[in-house]
Amino acid sequence: MADFPERILGMQPKIAVEGKKAFVVVDYTRFYIYNAETNQWTRKTFPINYSRHYITAYYSQHGKVYALVSPGMSSETIYEYDIAADTWKNLGILRAQPSGNFYGFFIGNKHFIGGHKHDPFSTE
């Protein structure tokens, strides 16, 4: 595997794999695609501004990559990256209250997202 093109400065990278490609976000601001067939990394545009946003979940399925983004302590918004079109799309606000430790996955064609509130005493 080719070396990653830059140094990662401490924030955990977010990685999703679809087919023979890996989709990686580093330091919440930079989006790269690794192509296993060509053994090359390519930097792409990314709609999320780390000074105001952070990614709480990141996963892929069916030719798309999903990033669940929380702007500070407000609502969560879900973004979809269409691999074939090479575009990001804002799918809208998932919930109005902030949550933590989100995860997302598919079973068949059904999309599941879960997590919990920041309040440790909440039953949500």
Secondary structure by P-SEA (a helix, b strand, c coil): cccccccccccbbbbbbcccbbbbbccccbbbbbbccccbbbbbbbcccccccccccccccccbbbbbccccccbbbbbbbcccccccccccccccccccbbbbbbcccbbbbbbbcccccccc
